Amino acid sequence: MSNEPTDTEPTHDEFTPDPDEVEYPSTLRITSLPAEQAQAAALERAERWEQGEEVPHVVNFEDRTRLRQLLTDRRMELLEE
């Protein structure tokens, strides 16, 4: 019996591209929407992206308090403007 691993799945390093090699959208949109609304918006963006349209990258926080844990009061003010 061989001692070679039988797992042929790629490693994390093989699977994950270097961040410098990835093209990111020019806009990052941060939202705080209920899960159903966020999912509907994500599907709509995916359809637009498949049609060749540039769409923003979106990070959604269902719970606004989780977003506040990451951001200072001043940054929250800027986001809300």
Protein Blocks (a to p, Z undefined) as FASTA:
>chain_A
ZZbdfbfbdcfklmpccfklpccdfbdcdddddfklmmmmmmmmmmmmmnopacdddddd
fblmlmmmmpcfklmmmmmZZ
